[in-house]
Amino acid sequence: MALIPHQYIIGIRFEDFVNLYEFDKKLRAILYNGLLSYEASLGAELAYRFSESFPENYSYLDINNFNHDEHNTVQVLKTTSSLANKIEQESRKRGNNAIKHYLNHHDCIPLWVLTEFMTFGDLNYFYLNCKEEIRQKISRDFTQRYKITYNLSQTNAIMPEIIEHINHMVNMFRNAVAHNEITYSKVIDRGPNMRSIKNVLGQSELPIQSQPGVFELIISLRLVLDRTEYVTMSDSIKKLLTNANNQFNSQINEKILKCMHFPDDYEYWI
């Protein structure tokens, strides 16, 4: 049984393979809901704060409204070109959609409409290329929501770089979930700075690894999800692992948790 590539466990039954497949399928469904919620929040934040700074029609197609210099002008051009291509593609499709409606009945397509058609990768690059003042406003919005939803008197700020780190993780896992890839053992080789995320959470003993897996993803989502959404995801993960404990023997369970980077006392942390 290849819980880790090329490492097999003696005495594995065929039903263990089936159960592991079903376990990963359920895990992807749980993560998908959490990732989708964050995707919607990030899209709304980008649409609001960018349009607030640049209310002109099609301002998101003007590279001068983004942070660009000799190092990233090409990336900004790719972002604006991608948005223009998306508008063209959607306008050519059969049937009705919001982009065609705004093209036919209004002066322009608002960014809040366009974000509904953007992939998380699109949103990620849009955020990366935003001017610093917009990124700061978005990070302050997430900090304030985190502070209010968890009823905290004070907290370290969720800086723009932390949103970048979270976006990097979410983008990688979002792609894995969307393409039905094995997810429970997924690890990001070039991981983000998890120490900054741990500092915001105020949990210096939090057992997270530098190369993020499922555990690090879930911990990070706590900063950007509404508390109700996070608790729903967390409870679903705990229930999934409890059921797995009844399906697999202790040796397999231990390896599953290890692949997911879950510590033995994971219920305390999530």
C-alpha positions in Angstrom: 0.0 0.0 0.0 1.7 3.2 -1.2 0.9 5.7 1.5 4.4 7.1 0.7 5.7 6.4 -2.8 7.6 3.1 -3.0 7.0 2.3 0.6 4.5 -0.6 1.1 2.9 -2.1 4.2 2.8 -5.9 4.6 -0.5 -7.5 5.1 -2.7 -4.8 3.5 -6.1 -5.9 2.3 -7.8 -4.8 -0.9 -10.5 -3.0 1.0 -7.8 -0.8 2.6 -7.0 0.5 -0.9 -10.7 1.2 -1.5 -11.1 2.8 1.9 -8.1 5.0 1.4 -9.4 6.1 -2.0 -12.8 7.0 -0.4 -11.0 8.8 2.5 -9.1 11.0 0.0 -12.2 11.7 -2.0 -14.0 12.8 1.1 -11.0 14.9 2.2 -11.0 16.7 -1.1 -14.7 17.5 -0.8 -14.2 19.0 2.7 -11.2 21.1 1.6 -13.0 22.1 -1.6 -15.8 23.9 0.4 -13.2 25.7 2.5 -11.1 26.7 -0.5 -14.1 27.9 -2.4 -15.2 30.1 0.5 -11.8 31.8 0.6 -11.8 32.1 -3.2 -15.1 34.0 -3.0 -13.8 36.2 -0.1 -10.6 37.1 -2.0 -12.4 37.9 -5.2 -14.8 40.2 -3.3 -12.0 42.0 -1.6 -10.0 42.5 -4.8 -13.1 43.8 -6.6 -14.0 46.2 -3.8 -10.6 47.6 -3.0 -9.3 47.8 -6.6 -12.5 49.5 -7.9 -12.5 51.8 -4.9 -9.0 53.1 -6.0 -9.7 52.9 -9.8 -13.4 53.4 -10.5 -12.9 54.1 -14.2 -14.4 51.7 -16.7 -12.1 48.8 -17.5 -9.5 50.1 -15.1 -8.3 46.6 -14.5 -7.0 46.5 -18.1 -4.6 49.4 -17.6 -1.2 48.3 -16.5 -0.6 51.7 -14.9 -3.1 50.8 -12.2 -0.9 47.9 -11.1 2.5 47.8 -9.4 4.9 47.3 -12.2 8.6 48.0 -12.9 11.3 46.5 -15.0 11.1 43.3 -13.0 7.5 42.4 -13.3 6.0 44.4 -16.2 5.7 41.2 -18.3 3.7 39.5 -15.5 1.4 42.5 -15.2 0.8 42.4 -19.0 0.0 38.7 -18.7 -2.5 39.5 -16.1 -4.3 42.2 -18.0 -4.1 40.2 -21.2 -5.6 37.2 -19.5 -8.6 39.3 -18.2 -9.1 40.7 -21.7 -9.0 37.2 -23.2 -11.5 36.0 -20.6 -14.0 38.7 -21.5 -13.6 37.8 -25.2 -14.0 34.1 -24.6 -17.1 34.5 -22.5 -18.7 37.0 -24.9 -18.4 34.4 -27.7 -20.1 31.6 -25.8 -23.6 30.5 -26.6 -26.3 31.3 -24.2 -26.4 34.1 -21.6 -23.9 35.0 -19.0 -23.2 38.0 -16.8 -20.3 39.2 -19.0 -22.5 39.2 -22.2 -25.2 40.9 -20.3 -23.0 43.8 -19.2 -21.4 44.1 -22.7 -24.9 44.4 -24.3 -26.7 46.5 -21.7 -24.1 48.5 -19.8 -21.0 50.7 -20.4 -18.5 48.2 -19.0 -18.0 44.9 -17.1 -17.5 45.7 -13.4 -14.6 43.9 -11.8 -17.0 42.2 -9.3 -18.6 40.6 -12.3 -15.4 39.5 -13.9 -14.0 38.0 -10.7 -16.8 35.4 -10.9 -15.2 34.1 -14.0 -11.6 34.2 -12.8 -9.8 31.1 -11.5 -8.0 31.2 -8.2 -4.8 31.4 -10.1 -6.1 34.6 -11.8 -7.1 36.0 -8.4 -3.7 35.1 -7.0 -1.7 36.9 -9.8 -4.1 39.9 -9.6 -3.4 40.3 -5.9 0.4 39.9 -6.5 0.4 42.7 -9.0 -1.9 45.1 -7.1 -0.4 48.3 -5.8 0.9 48.1 -2.3 -1.8 50.4 -0.9 -4.6 48.1 -2.2 -2.8 45.0 -0.8 -2.5 46.8 2.6 -6.2 47.6 2.6 -7.1 43.9 1.8 -4.8 42.6 4.5 -6.3 45.0 7.1 -9.8 43.8 6.1 -8.8 40.2 6.7 -7.1 41.2 10.0 -10.2 43.0 11.2 -12.5 40.2 10.3 -10.2 37.6 12.0 -10.2 39.8 15.1 -13.9 40.3 15.2 -14.9 36.7 14.3 -12.7 35.3 17.1 -13.6 38.1 19.5 -9.9 39.0 20.0 -9.0 42.2 21.9 -5.8 42.4 19.8 -3.8 40.3 17.3 -0.8 40.6 15.1 -1.6 42.0 11.6 -2.2 39.7 8.7 0.3 41.4 6.4 0.1 41.3 2.6 2.9 38.8 2.5 0.9 36.4 4.6 -2.0 36.7 2.2 0.6 35.8 -0.5 1.7 32.8 1.5 -1.9 31.6 2.0 -2.7 32.2 -1.7 0.3 30.1 -2.7 -0.9 27.1 -0.6 -4.5 27.5 -1.6 -3.6 27.7 -5.3 -1.6 24.5 -5.1 -4.3 22.5 -3.2 -7.1 24.0 -5.2 -5.6 22.6 -8.4 -5.1 19.2 -6.7 -8.7 19.1 -5.5 -10.1 20.3 -8.8 -8.2 17.6 -10.8 -8.9 14.8 -8.3 -5.2 14.3 -7.5 -4.2 12.4 -4.3 -4.5 15.1 -1.7 -3.9 13.7 1.8 -0.2 13.2 1.1 0.3 16.4 -0.9 3.3 18.5 0.2 4.4 21.8 -1.3 8.1 21.6 -1.8 8.7 25.4 -2.1 6.5 26.3 0.8 5.6 29.7 2.2 6.8 31.3 5.4 4.8 29.4 8.0 6.5 31.2 10.9 4.6 34.4 10.0 1.3 32.6 10.0 2.1 31.0 13.4 2.9 34.4 14.8 -0.5 35.8 13.9 -2.2 32.8 15.4 -0.2 33.5 18.6 0.7 29.8 19.0 4.4 29.5 19.3 4.3 25.7 20.0 2.2 25.0 16.9 3.8 21.9 15.3 3.9 23.0 11.6 6.4 22.1 9.0 8.3 24.3 6.6 7.0 22.3 3.6 3.2 22.6 4.0 0.8 19.7 3.8 -2.9 19.4 4.6 -2.4 20.3 8.3 -0.6 23.6 7.5 -3.3 24.4 4.9 -6.1 24.0 7.4 -4.2 26.0 10.0 -3.6 28.8 7.6 -7.2 29.0 6.4 -8.2 29.9 10.0 -6.9 33.4 9.3 -9.0 34.0 6.2 -12.2 32.1 6.7 -15.2 33.2 8.7 -15.2 31.3 12.0 -18.4 29.4 11.2 -16.9 28.2 7.9 -13.6 27.2 9.6 -15.3 25.3 12.4 -17.5 23.5 9.9 -14.4 22.4 7.9 -12.4 21.5 11.1 -15.3 19.4 12.5 -15.7 17.6 9.2 -11.9 16.8 9.2 -12.1 15.5 12.7 -15.1 13.3 11.9 -13.3 12.0 8.8 -10.3 11.0 10.8 -12.4 9.4 13.5 -14.1 7.3 10.9 -10.7 6.4 9.4 -9.6 5.2 12.8 -12.3 2.6 12.7 -11.6 1.6 9.2 -7.8 1.2 9.2 -5.4 -0.5 11.6 -3.2 1.6 13.8 -0.2 1.3 11.5 -2.1 2.7 8.5 -3.7 5.4 10.6 -0.4 6.5 11.9 1.0 6.8 8.3 -2.1 8.7 7.1 -1.7 11.3 9.8 2.0 11.5 9.1 1.4 12.1 5.4 -1.1 14.9 6.3 1.4 16.4 8.8 -1.2 15.9 11.6 0.3 15.7 15.1 -1.1 13.2 17.6 -2.9 16.0 19.4 -4.3 17.5 16.2 -7.8 18.0 17.7 -6.3 20.6 20.1 -4.8 22.6 17.3 -7.5 22.6 14.7 
